Amino acid sequence: MKFFKFLVLSIGLVLSLSMFSNSASASGVETKVSTDNRMSAYSSLWYLTFNQGYQSKAYGSWKNGTSGSGPASLTLAKSVTVANTYSGTLSASKKDVSASVGFNITSSKSTTASYTVKVPKGKKYMIQWRPVYKKYKVKQDAYIGSTFMETTYVYPKKYDYLDYRWIVM
């Protein structure tokens, strides 16, 4: 569904911005406008953000959990606080980038998961864990007034689940 939003600048210009809803037929494109009050009213810096969609999984670093010797079952039950995050250049506001991808790019939550491995006799294992994220791409077009300035990209990462592995010590 396409609609138009009109922005009246203080110098009397009317700027028409084409906005798209986030749907499969529009290739997941959603447009938001943010403004930056650091500039004067006659040369306001503002951004259009475009959700470029899901890109890939992203992984946090491995962290050590519990270790033990066999023969035994070794279990790591982990309760952690994980946060959505982003990489790249954040030019537009966090609020507008969040609206573009449909989730708060800086929110955090607590999660609990567990992992069990059988340790053979004479061996010592350690269970490690890491957060896994879904990584998205957001295009940010900067304008001063009605003049296009530059494009930058930010990569929001939404927490998905905890990943586990075991290593021999």
C-alpha positions as CSV (number, residue, x, y, z in Angstrom):
1,M,0.0,0.0,0.0
2,K,1.5,3.3,-1.1
3,F,0.7,6.7,0.4
4,F,2.2,10.2,0.5
5,K,3.2,12.4,3.4
6,F,3.8,16.0,2.9
7,L,6.5,17.9,4.9
8,V,6.2,21.7,4.9
9,L,9.6,23.2,5.6
10,S,9.9,26.6,7.4
11,I,10.9,28.3,4.2
12,G,7.7,27.4,2.5
13,L,8.8,24.4,0.4
14,V,6.6,21.3,0.3
15,L,8.4,18.0,0.1
16,S,6.5,14.9,-0.9
17,L,7.8,11.7,0.7
18,S,6.7,8.3,-0.7
19,M,6.1,5.9,2.1
20,F,5.6,2.1,1.8
21,S,4.1,-0.4,4.2
22,N,6.2,-3.3,5.2
23,S,4.9,-6.2,3.1
24,A,6.2,-9.1,1.0
25,S,5.1,-7.4,-2.2
26,A,7.1,-4.3,-1.3
27,S,10.2,-6.3,-0.6
28,G,10.0,-5.5,3.1
29,V,10.6,-1.8,2.5
30,E,9.5,0.6,5.3
31,T,10.3,4.3,5.3
32,K,10.5,6.5,8.4
33,V,11.6,10.1,8.8
34,S,13.7,11.5,11.6
35,T,15.0,15.0,12.2
36,D,18.1,16.4,13.9
37,N,17.7,19.7,15.7
38,R,21.3,20.6,15.5
39,M,20.8,22.5,12.2
40,S,18.9,25.7,11.7
41,A,15.3,25.7,10.5
42,Y,16.5,26.6,7.0
43,S,18.9,23.7,6.7
44,S,17.5,20.9,8.8
45,L,19.4,17.6,8.8
46,W,16.9,14.6,8.5
47,Y,17.0,11.0,7.5
48,L,14.9,8.4,5.6
49,T,15.5,4.9,6.8
50,F,14.8,1.8,4.6
51,N,14.7,-1.7,6.0
52,Q,16.8,-3.8,3.6
53,G,15.7,-7.0,5.3
54,Y,17.2,-10.0,7.0
55,Q,20.9,-10.5,6.1
56,S,22.3,-13.4,8.1
57,K,22.9,-14.8,11.6
58,A,25.5,-13.1,13.8
59,Y,27.2,-14.7,16.7
60,G,28.5,-13.4,20.0
61,S,31.8,-14.7,21.4
62,W,32.0,-18.1,23.1
63,K,31.9,-17.9,26.9
64,N,33.0,-20.6,29.3
65,G,30.4,-22.4,31.3
66,T,30.9,-25.4,33.5
67,S,33.4,-28.2,33.2
68,G,33.7,-31.8,34.6
69,S,35.4,-35.2,34.3
70,G,33.8,-38.4,33.2
71,P,32.2,-40.7,33.4
72,A,29.3,-38.2,34.1
73,S,26.6,-36.1,32.6
74,L,27.6,-32.5,32.5
75,T,24.8,-29.9,32.4
76,L,25.0,-26.2,32.0
77,A,21.7,-24.3,32.8
78,K,22.3,-20.7,31.9
79,S,20.2,-17.7,32.8
80,V,21.5,-14.6,31.1
81,T,20.5,-11.1,30.1
82,V,20.9,-10.5,26.4
83,A,20.5,-7.3,24.5
84,N,19.6,-6.5,20.9
85,T,22.5,-4.5,19.4
86,Y,23.7,-2.9,16.2
87,S,26.9,-2.4,14.2
88,G,27.9,0.0,11.4
89,T,27.1,3.7,11.4
90,L,24.0,4.8,13.3
91,S,23.1,8.1,11.7
92,A,19.3,8.2,12.1
93,S,17.7,8.0,15.6
94,K,17.5,4.6,17.4
95,K,13.8,5.1,17.5
96,D,13.5,5.4,13.7
97,V,15.9,2.5,13.0
98,S,13.9,0.4,15.5
99,A,10.6,1.3,13.7
100,S,12.2,0.4,10.4
101,V,13.1,-3.2,11.5
102,G,10.1,-3.7,13.8
103,F,12.0,-4.3,17.1
104,N,13.8,-2.1,19.6
105,I,17.5,-2.2,18.6
106,T,18.7,-1.6,22.2
107,S,16.3,-3.6,24.3
108,S,17.4,-6.4,26.6
109,K,15.7,-9.5,28.1
110,S,16.5,-12.4,30.4
111,T,16.5,-15.9,29.0
112,T,17.2,-19.4,30.4
113,A,18.4,-22.4,28.5
114,S,20.3,-25.6,29.3
115,Y,22.6,-28.1,27.5
116,T,23.7,-31.6,28.6
117,V,26.6,-33.7,27.3
118,K,27.8,-37.2,28.4
119,V,31.5,-37.1,29.4
120,P,33.3,-40.4,28.8
121,K,35.6,-42.0,31.5
122,G,39.0,-40.4,31.6
123,K,37.9,-37.2,29.7
124,K,37.3,-33.7,30.9
125,Y,34.8,-31.4,29.0
126,M,33.8,-27.8,29.2
127,I,30.5,-26.5,28.0
128,Q,30.6,-23.1,26.3
129,W,27.8,-20.8,25.2
130,R,27.2,-17.7,23.1
131,P,24.2,-15.6,22.0
132,V,23.0,-15.9,18.4
133,Y,21.3,-12.9,16.6
134,K,19.4,-12.3,13.4
135,K,21.2,-9.5,11.6
136,Y,19.3,-6.9,9.5
137,K,20.4,-4.1,7.2
138,V,19.0,-0.5,7.3
139,K,19.8,2.1,4.7
140,Q,19.9,5.7,6.1
141,D,19.7,8.5,3.6
142,A,20.7,11.9,5.0
143,Y,19.2,15.2,3.7
144,I,19.8,18.8,4.5
145,G,16.5,20.5,3.5
146,S,15.6,18.8,0.2
147,T,19.2,18.1,-0.8
148,F,20.5,14.5,-0.6
149,M,23.8,14.3,1.3
150,E,24.9,10.7,1.9
151,T,23.9,7.1,2.5
152,T,25.1,5.1,5.5
153,Y,24.2,1.7,6.7
154,V,23.5,0.2,10.2
155,Y,23.1,-3.4,11.0
156,P,20.6,-4.1,13.8
157,K,20.9,-7.5,15.5
158,K,18.0,-9.1,17.2
159,Y,18.7,-11.7,19.9
160,D,17.4,-15.2,18.7
161,Y,18.7,-17.9,21.0
162,L,21.7,-19.3,23.0
163,D,24.1,-21.6,21.2
164,Y,26.1,-24.3,23.1
165,R,29.1,-26.5,22.4
166,W,31.5,-28.7,24.4
167,I,35.3,-28.8,24.2
168,V,37.8,-31.4,25.4
169,M,40.1,-30.0,28.1
